[in-house]
Amino acid sequence: MRFGAQMWGLNPSFLDDKENFLKRITKAGLRYMEPCLVLDPIPELKRFTWTPEDFKENEPLLKKYGVLTDSVHVFTPDIYDDAERIIPLAKQYGIKHVVLPCPKFEAKEAYEGLAPYISEAGDEFAKAGIELLIHNGKEESEAQIDGISAYEWLIKNTGKNVYAEPDIGWLLYGGTDPEEFLWKYEDKVKLLHYKDVKKTDGVYDEVEIGTGDVDCPACFQFARAKEIIQILDQDGSDGDFLDAVDRVAGRMNMWKNERENSVSILCVMDTTTGKVTELKRFDRVIEAPNWYQKDDDYIFYNSEGYIYKYRISTGEEEKLESGICDNCNNDHVIKADGSEIAVSHSPKGSWMSQVYIFPIEGGEPRLITKNAPSFLHGWSPDGKELAYCAFRGDAENFHVDIYAISDEGGEERQLTENAGFNDGPEYSPDGEHILFISTRTGLMQNWRMRRDGSEQTQLTFTEKNNWFGHYSPDGNKIVYLSYSKDGLDPNEHLPNMDVSLSLMDADGGNDHVILEFFGGQGSINVNSWNPDSRRFAFVKYELKHK
């Protein structure tokens, strides 16, 4: 996901040691800084704001660390008149969003005069391809106009080229439910500003993000679904702001796969007609369908840590007995002869996945991989070998590569040794090749290699992040899932985002999009083709929200 930090509270730390600051925030996963801009120096704000000269001075260092200034807060008494100075600066430094602090509320009549004026400014910025956003403070979130906050009134009554960067902490402080606001104005919200507040003895105080009363994961789900940058504000933190950023970034990484409000729809697509059929809706998360090759009335999937068998003709599902494997993830594969299923399971609360095998009708699992984490993706057609993605090395210098192992266990065999993140290995139906994905050329792309790891060849070249290719049973086609280039990092495959499915020939030719939908992680992680090589199963999702 895309995270940034507002620089008001962090700028003193930046000025004290710029190199260390950029190392710290990029290690925490932040890719953006949102400076507070003054067009002319204001001495008392020097340590908290940037001037145009500061942008020029800092640009080489930001480029060195790959940090972008996608947005900037602008302190100006007249946004319309100053647009002619702001727009060239924005174009020069790649600023896409100019954020205006919400004018202080005094009376409804004043806001009625401000709304058309701000709208005109928004039109001027739009002509230059830049979006003008309004950011709320404490007073405008608390003051009321016609039964809503003054901030909401202004967002509601400005023109189509004026957008919002709501501070979710101040929304709650003022009595507005942040989640309700976000979805109510989903087309207006272009950035999300994170502050948290906590009520004690009837009074709200600023606290570190994730420790207060704001439902941060619910807001995170909105931002992920809309693919918008989330700006951290640590003004409410005690002690070292950079330490706080580390802690908050860790919490947000845990929220990445938050699925609490998901509805799952098990679907089938006919690649000949393009028709999509919804088989069943679930008021919980199901993931990664495997279509049973020995009887196509059955589809297997994981849900809530277990493997389920779904019968298409009756709509009934059955949870398989799996012994200690009570936290199976979405990496599971059925043996070609239909007798067993291999799963990836990790202890609850851990990501140290290992591969197990148990009977297809359910039963006691046996451990295959002694090393962890190992995430299964392929089982050879001859039933003798499993292929998986594995994280190896220490925390400071780990690599993510493809490994193979006998279905009886034993020593693992490394197949890739390239830079980048390598994942999703799947055997071709003839057993000669392994399809996999890799970020070694920048974005995530589909690759192919021979079973021994030789002749590694790139198959997809689109400007998207392409995940989890799956061979049709006849070996002629590959279906795969794609995310946008900028919605997440290449090594991330997150849930509940706008994605697409593409179909191509087994050699990478005739590559074309066949479906766009709301999904992602869990939609089609493992091979889900019907034995007819015409249809495949996948899962699309919906978000429940206030």
VOBA-426256 format. One line per field, with one value per residue (C-alpha): x, y, z. Coordinates in nm, 2 decimals, always signed. Example, Ala and Ser with C-alpha at 12.3 -4.5 7.8 and 13.67 -1.06 7.14 Angstrom:
residues 2
xx = c(+1.23|+1.37)
yy = c(-0.45|-0.11)
zz = c(+0.78|+0.71)
end
This chain:
residues 546
xx = c(+0.00|+0.10|+0.18|+0.32|+0.38|+0.27|+0.58|+0.45|+0.54|+0.82|+1.00|+1.22|+1.35|+1.41|+1.61|+1.82|+1.94|+1.79|+1.97|+1.88|+1.52|+1.48|+1.64|+1.40|+1.08|+1.16|+1.26|+0.92|+0.75|+0.66|+0.71|+0.57|+0.62|+0.36|+0.54|+0.37|+0.44|+0.47|+0.54|+0.74|+0.94|+0.77|+1.04|+0.83|+0.74|+1.08|+1.13|+0.79|+0.74|+0.91|+0.96|+1.00|+1.38|+1.35|+1.19|+1.48|+1.74|+1.57|+1.49|+1.82|+1.80|+1.44|+1.52|+1.81|+1.57|+1.28|+1.05|+0.78|+0.60|+0.27|+0.08|+0.16|-0.02|-0.03|-0.06|-0.19|-0.45|-0.56|-0.55|-0.70|-0.45|-0.16|-0.25|-0.02|+0.28|+0.18|+0.10|+0.45|+0.60|+0.36|+0.45|+0.82|+0.82|+0.54|+0.29|-0.06|-0.26|-0.26|-0.41|-0.58|-0.64|-1.01|-1.08|-1.16|-1.54|-1.70|-2.05|-2.25|-2.27|-1.89|-1.88|-2.15|-1.91|-1.61|-1.76|-1.78|-1.44|-1.27|-1.46|-1.31|-0.96|-1.03|-1.12|-0.78|-0.58|-0.78|-0.68|-0.32|-0.40|-0.37|-0.64|-0.73|-0.82|-0.95|-0.82|-1.01|-0.89|-1.04|-1.27|-1.42|-1.49|-1.67|-1.87|-2.21|-2.39|-2.74|-2.68|-2.34|-1.99|-1.87|-1.60|-1.86|-2.08|-1.79|-1.70|-2.07|-2.11|-1.79|-1.77|-1.67|-1.30|-1.26|-1.18|-1.12|-0.82|-1.01|-0.83|-1.02|-0.92|-1.07|-1.38|-1.44|-1.36|-1.63|-1.89|-1.87|-1.82|-1.51|-1.61|-1.96|-1.80|-1.55|-1.81|-2.06|-1.80|-1.61|-1.58|-1.45|-1.19|-0.85|-0.61|-0.67|-0.51|-0.45|-0.48|-0.63|-0.81|-0.92|-1.20|-1.11|-1.36|-1.56|-1.27|-1.09|-0.71|-0.47|-0.30|-0.07|-0.25|-0.40|-0.43|-0.74|-1.11|-1.09|-1.17|-0.84|-0.87|-1.21|-1.07|-0.77|-1.01|-1.16|-0.82|-0.71|-1.03|-0.99|-0.61|-0.54|-0.24|-0.27|-0.09|+0.03|+0.01|+0.21|+0.16|-0.02|+0.27|+0.49|+0.87|+1.05|+0.82|+1.03|+0.99|+0.62|+0.62|+0.79|+0.53|+0.24|+0.38|+0.39|+0.03|-0.07|+0.11|-0.10|-0.41|-0.32|-0.50|-0.79|-1.10|-1.36|-1.62|-1.60|-1.87|-1.74|-1.90|-1.79|-1.80|-1.73|-1.62|-1.66|-1.37|-1.55|-1.86|-1.72|-2.02|-1.97|-2.20|-2.23|-2.25|-2.29|-2.25|-2.09|-2.11|-1.75|-1.41|-1.36|-1.05|-0.86|-1.09|-0.95|-1.19|-1.17|-1.04|-1.19|-1.55|-1.63|-1.93|-1.69|-1.48|-1.24|-1.15|-1.02|-1.21|-1.14|-0.83|-0.99|-1.04|-1.40|-1.56|-1.84|-2.09|-2.21|-2.53|-2.66|-2.49|-2.38|-2.04|-1.84|-1.54|-1.26|-1.10|-0.74|-0.59|-0.34|-0.39|-0.64|-0.49|-0.46|-0.41|-0.50|-0.21|-0.35|-0.33|-0.50|-0.29|-0.35|-0.50|-0.74|-0.64|-0.48|-0.47|-0.16|-0.19|+0.01|-0.05|+0.10|+0.04|-0.22|-0.07|+0.23|+0.32|+0.57|+0.38|+0.48|+0.35|+0.13|-0.05|-0.37|-0.63|-0.88|-1.17|-1.00|-0.77|-0.44|-0.19|+0.18|+0.45|+0.65|+0.87|+1.08|+1.18|+0.95|+0.80|+0.70|+0.40|+0.28|+0.16|+0.23|+0.21|+0.37|+0.14|+0.33|+0.25|+0.62|+0.71|+0.58|+0.69|+0.66|+0.76|+1.00|+1.15|+1.51|+1.79|+1.78|+1.56|+1.81|+1.91|+1.63|+1.54|+1.22|+1.27|+1.11|+1.19|+1.09|+1.07|+0.97|+0.61|+0.76|+0.96|+1.34|+1.58|+1.44|+1.59|+1.63|+1.51|+1.55|+1.84|+1.76|+1.70|+1.34|+1.04|+0.97|+0.64|+0.35|+0.52|+0.28|+0.37|+0.26|+0.02|+0.30|+0.53|+0.81|+0.78|+0.71|+0.51|+0.60|+0.60|+0.88|+0.96|+1.31|+1.24|+1.06|+0.69|+0.55|+0.54|+0.47|+0.77|+0.84|+1.13|+1.21|+1.14|+1.51|+1.51|+1.68|+1.57|+1.39|+1.19|+0.95|+0.60|+0.41|+0.53|+0.23|+0.25|+0.06|+0.15|+0.06|+0.01|-0.05|-0.07|-0.25|-0.23|-0.55|-0.56|-0.49|-0.18|-0.29|-0.39|-0.29|-0.52|-0.37|-0.47|-0.35|-0.33|-0.27|+0.09|+0.06|-0.20|+0.05|+0.41|+0.50|+0.55|+0.21|-0.11|-0.38|-0.75|-1.05|-0.90|-0.99|-0.82|-0.85|-0.81|-0.62|-0.59|-0.30|-0.15|+0.09|+0.39|+0.27|+0.11|-0.24|-0.24|-0.57|-0.79|-1.11|-1.26|-1.24|-1.38|-1.33|-1.11|-0.74|-0.58|-0.79|-0.96|-0.75|-0.43|-0.42|-0.52|-0.90|-0.97|-1.25|-1.13|-1.29|-1.02|-1.29|-1.42|-1.24|-1.36|-1.27|-1.39|-1.50|-1.56|-1.78|-1.73|-1.99|-1.97|-2.17)
yy = c(+0.00|+0.36|+0.55|+0.90|+1.13|+1.49|+1.69|+1.94|+1.74|+1.55|+1.83|+1.92|+1.56|+1.59|+1.91|+1.77|+1.47|+1.44|+1.12|+0.93|+1.06|+0.93|+0.60|+0.55|+0.63|+0.43|+0.13|+0.16|+0.15|+0.51|+0.63|+0.99|+1.31|+1.58|+1.91|+2.22|+2.49|+2.87|+3.07|+3.32|+3.25|+3.29|+3.30|+3.15|+2.85|+2.79|+2.45|+2.33|+2.45|+2.44|+2.73|+2.68|+2.71|+2.41|+2.20|+2.28|+2.20|+1.87|+1.73|+1.54|+1.37|+1.27|+1.12|+0.93|+0.75|+0.72|+0.95|+1.14|+1.46|+1.37|+1.62|+1.94|+2.15|+2.51|+2.80|+3.09|+3.36|+3.35|+3.02|+3.16|+3.45|+3.23|+2.95|+3.11|+3.06|+2.72|+2.55|+2.58|+2.45|+2.16|+2.06|+2.09|+1.85|+1.61|+1.74|+1.61|+1.72|+2.07|+2.07|+2.38|+2.39|+2.44|+2.81|+2.88|+2.88|+3.20|+3.21|+3.03|+3.34|+3.35|+2.99|+3.06|+3.32|+3.09|+2.79|+2.95|+3.12|+2.79|+2.62|+2.87|+2.80|+2.43|+2.49|+2.68|+2.39|+2.14|+2.31|+2.23|+1.87|+1.93|+1.85|+2.10|+1.93|+2.07|+1.94|+1.98|+2.10|+2.07|+2.38|+2.31|+1.95|+2.06|+2.36|+2.29|+2.42|+2.28|+1.98|+1.87|+1.98|+2.30|+2.10|+1.85|+2.15|+2.30|+1.97|+1.92|+2.27|+2.32|+2.24|+1.92|+2.02|+2.06|+1.74|+1.63|+1.51|+1.44|+1.40|+1.11|+1.19|+1.54|+1.40|+1.18|+1.46|+1.67|+1.40|+1.26|+0.89|+0.87|+0.55|+0.69|+1.02|+0.84|+0.62|+0.91|+1.12|+0.84|+1.03|+1.34|+1.18|+1.18|+1.14|+1.01|+1.19|+0.97|+1.12|+0.93|+1.06|+0.90|+1.01|+1.01|+1.15|+1.30|+1.48|+1.38|+1.39|+1.32|+0.99|+0.78|+0.63|+0.29|+0.35|+0.56|+0.54|+0.58|+0.25|+0.28|-0.07|+0.03|+0.35|+0.16|-0.07|+0.23|+0.37|+0.03|-0.01|+0.34|+0.30|+0.64|+0.75|+0.74|+1.03|+0.97|+1.26|+1.19|+1.53|+1.34|+1.11|+1.13|+1.12|+1.06|+1.11|+0.88|+0.60|+0.66|+0.63|+0.30|+0.17|+0.31|+0.17|-0.17|-0.15|-0.05|-0.34|-0.56|-0.39|-0.46|-0.79|-0.68|-0.86|-0.81|-0.65|-0.88|-1.06|-1.34|-1.45|-1.78|-1.74|-1.93|-1.77|-1.93|-1.82|-1.91|-1.69|-1.45|-1.53|-1.51|-1.72|-1.66|-1.99|-1.88|-1.57|-1.61|-1.37|-1.44|-1.47|-1.77|-1.79|-1.97|-2.23|-2.56|-2.72|-3.10|-3.27|-3.61|-3.49|-3.14|-3.11|-3.02|-2.71|-2.68|-2.35|-2.23|-2.03|-1.93|-2.16|-2.47|-2.64|-2.67|-2.89|-2.72|-2.92|-2.72|-2.92|-2.88|-2.56|-2.75|-2.72|-2.95|-2.87|-3.12|-3.27|-3.16|-3.23|-2.97|-2.78|-2.54|-2.22|-2.31|-2.01|-1.97|-2.18|-2.54|-2.78|-3.12|-3.41|-3.51|-3.84|-3.67|-3.87|-3.60|-3.22|-3.03|-2.71|-2.43|-2.40|-2.18|-2.16|-1.90|-1.55|-1.65|-1.64|-1.93|-2.14|-2.50|-2.75|-3.05|-3.32|-3.50|-3.72|-3.55|-3.67|-3.53|-3.69|-3.66|-3.43|-3.52|-3.25|-3.21|-2.90|-2.87|-2.51|-2.21|-1.99|-2.20|-2.13|-2.41|-2.35|-2.65|-3.03|-3.20|-3.41|-3.73|-3.66|-3.69|-3.32|-3.00|-2.65|-2.35|-2.00|-1.97|-1.69|-1.78|-1.60|-1.37|-1.07|-0.82|-1.02|-1.26|-1.37|-1.50|-1.78|-2.09|-2.43|-2.79|-3.09|-3.45|-3.52|-3.74|-3.45|-3.44|-3.18|-2.88|-2.78|-2.41|-2.33|-1.95|-1.74|-1.40|-1.06|-0.98|-1.15|-1.49|-1.66|-1.88|-2.18|-2.41|-2.71|-2.73|-3.02|-3.21|-3.16|-3.01|-2.65|-2.44|-2.12|-1.86|-1.48|-1.25|-0.88|-0.91|-0.67|-0.41|-0.50|-0.84|-1.05|-1.40|-1.62|-1.98|-2.21|-2.58|-2.81|-2.81|-2.42|-2.36|-2.14|-1.88|-1.67|-1.37|-1.42|-1.10|-0.74|-0.52|-0.20|-0.38|-0.61|-0.96|-1.24|-1.61|-1.76|-2.09|-2.34|-2.48|-2.86|-2.90|-2.69|-2.43|-2.13|-1.93|-1.71|-1.46|-1.17|-0.81|-0.51|-0.15|-0.04|+0.23|+0.09|-0.11|-0.23|-0.50|-0.76|-0.70|-0.88|-0.73|-0.81|-0.59|-0.38|-0.33|-0.60|-0.77|-1.12|-1.19|-1.48|-1.57|-1.86|-2.09|-1.92|-1.57|-1.48|-1.34|-1.18|-0.99|-0.88|-1.08|-0.94|-0.65|-0.68|-0.61|-0.88|-0.96|-1.17|-1.49|-1.45|-1.69|-1.78|-2.14|-2.33|-2.33|-2.45|-2.70|-3.02|-2.90|-2.62|-2.38|-2.26|-2.16|-2.06|-1.74|-1.53|-1.17|-0.96|-0.68|-0.45|-0.40|-0.06|+0.19)
zz = c(+0.00|-0.05|+0.27|+0.34|+0.63|+0.68|+0.75|+1.00|+1.31|+1.14|+0.96|+1.26|+1.26|+0.89|+0.92|+1.20|+1.00|+0.65|+0.55|+0.86|+0.84|+0.48|+0.57|+0.86|+0.68|+0.37|+0.58|+0.76|+0.42|+0.36|+0.00|+0.02|+0.22|+0.24|+0.31|+0.44|+0.18|+0.24|-0.08|+0.12|+0.43|+0.77|+1.04|+1.32|+1.10|+0.95|+1.11|+1.01|+0.65|+0.31|+0.07|-0.30|-0.23|+0.01|-0.26|-0.49|-0.22|-0.11|-0.45|-0.51|-0.17|-0.22|-0.55|-0.40|-0.16|-0.40|-0.18|-0.37|-0.29|-0.44|-0.22|-0.04|+0.22|+0.12|+0.37|+0.18|+0.25|-0.11|-0.29|-0.62|-0.66|-0.55|-0.80|-1.06|-0.83|-0.70|-1.03|-1.18|-0.86|-0.85|-1.21|-1.15|-0.85|-0.95|-0.70|-0.80|-0.50|-0.35|+0.00|+0.14|+0.52|+0.57|+0.64|+1.00|+1.06|+1.17|+1.02|+0.76|+0.55|+0.53|+0.41|+0.15|+0.01|+0.03|-0.15|-0.50|-0.46|-0.36|-0.65|-0.89|-0.76|-0.80|-1.17|-1.22|-1.07|-1.27|-1.60|-1.51|-1.42|-1.04|-0.78|-0.51|-0.18|+0.15|+0.48|+0.80|+1.14|+1.49|+1.47|+1.13|+1.23|+1.55|+1.42|+1.27|+0.96|+0.88|+1.10|+0.96|+1.03|+0.87|+0.69|+0.55|+0.45|+0.25|+0.08|-0.01|-0.15|-0.35|-0.72|-0.90|-0.90|-0.53|-0.33|+0.02|+0.24|+0.56|+0.89|+1.03|+1.39|+1.37|+1.21|+1.51|+1.75|+1.59|+1.61|+1.25|+1.20|+0.98|+0.80|+0.72|+0.59|+0.37|+0.19|+0.17|-0.02|-0.18|-0.51|-0.34|-0.11|-0.28|+0.02|+0.37|+0.66|+0.97|+1.32|+1.61|+1.92|+2.24|+2.48|+2.85|+3.10|+2.81|+2.65|+2.33|+2.33|+2.04|+2.06|+1.85|+1.54|+1.62|+2.00|+2.01|+1.93|+1.55|+1.36|+1.17|+1.00|+0.85|+0.72|+0.59|+0.40|+0.23|+0.13|-0.01|-0.21|-0.36|-0.40|-0.24|-0.04|+0.33|+0.51|+0.87|+1.12|+1.43|+1.60|+1.88|+1.96|+2.27|+2.23|+1.91|+1.61|+1.40|+1.65|+1.64|+1.26|+1.29|+1.53|+1.32|+1.00|+1.17|+1.27|+0.92|+0.77|+0.99|+0.86|+0.50|+0.48|+0.70|+0.57|+0.85|+0.63|+0.32|+0.13|-0.10|-0.42|-0.57|-0.95|-1.27|-1.60|-1.94|-2.15|-2.47|-2.41|-2.15|-1.93|-1.55|-1.33|-0.95|-0.77|-0.41|-0.19|+0.15|+0.44|+0.52|+0.34|+0.12|-0.10|-0.37|-0.54|-0.67|-0.92|-0.85|-1.17|-1.09|-1.04|-1.16|-0.93|-0.66|-0.58|-0.28|-0.11|+0.22|+0.48|+0.84|+0.85|+0.71|+0.37|+0.25|-0.03|-0.21|-0.42|-0.72|-0.79|-0.43|-0.31|+0.01|+0.17|+0.39|+0.61|+0.58|+0.89|+0.89|+1.23|+1.34|+1.01|+1.15|+1.00|+0.63|+0.40|+0.03|-0.10|-0.15|-0.44|-0.52|-0.64|-1.00|-0.91|-0.68|-0.37|-0.16|-0.10|+0.00|+0.21|+0.36|+0.73|+1.00|+1.37|+1.45|+1.49|+1.28|+0.91|+0.94|+0.69|+0.62|+0.37|+0.47|+0.29|+0.40|+0.23|+0.00|+0.21|+0.52|+0.78|+0.96|+0.78|+0.74|+0.73|+0.40|+0.45|+0.76|+0.67|+0.71|+0.58|+0.28|+0.07|-0.16|-0.52|-0.74|-0.75|-1.04|-1.27|-1.18|-0.81|-0.70|-0.64|-0.48|-0.57|-0.34|-0.26|+0.04|+0.24|+0.33|+0.51|+0.81|+0.87|+0.73|+0.42|+0.32|-0.03|-0.17|-0.42|-0.57|-0.42|-0.50|-0.27|-0.29|-0.19|+0.08|+0.22|+0.26|+0.13|-0.06|-0.40|-0.49|-0.84|-0.86|-0.74|-0.89|-0.75|-0.67|-0.52|-0.68|-0.61|-0.74|-0.90|-1.09|-1.31|-1.67|-1.74|-1.92|-1.62|-1.83|-1.71|-1.41|-1.44|-1.17|-1.10|-1.03|-0.97|-1.11|-1.40|-1.18|-1.18|-1.09|-1.41|-1.52|-1.60|-1.71|-1.65|-1.71|-1.42|-1.32|-1.30|-1.63|-1.92|-1.71|-1.95|-1.90|-2.05|-1.96|-2.02|-1.93|-1.72|-1.44|-1.15|-1.28|-1.03|-1.02|-1.37|-1.40|-1.69|-1.83|-1.80|-2.18|-2.14|-2.41|-2.20|-1.89|-1.69|-1.44|-1.21|-1.24|-1.01|-1.13|-1.15|-0.88|-0.64|-0.44|-0.43|-0.69|-0.42|-0.26|-0.35|-0.13|-0.10|-0.19|-0.48|-0.84|-1.04|-1.38|-1.52|-1.84|-2.07|-2.29|-2.48|-2.29|-2.47|-2.36|-2.69|-2.75|-2.40|-2.33|-2.05|-2.01|-1.69|-1.45|-1.10|-0.72|-0.57|-0.54|-0.26|-0.25|-0.59|-0.79|-0.59|-0.71|-1.02|-1.05|-1.41|-1.48|-1.65|-1.97|-2.01|-2.09|-1.75|-1.43|-1.08|-0.90|-0.61|-0.62|-0.31|-0.19|+0.11|+0.37|+0.52|+0.71)
end
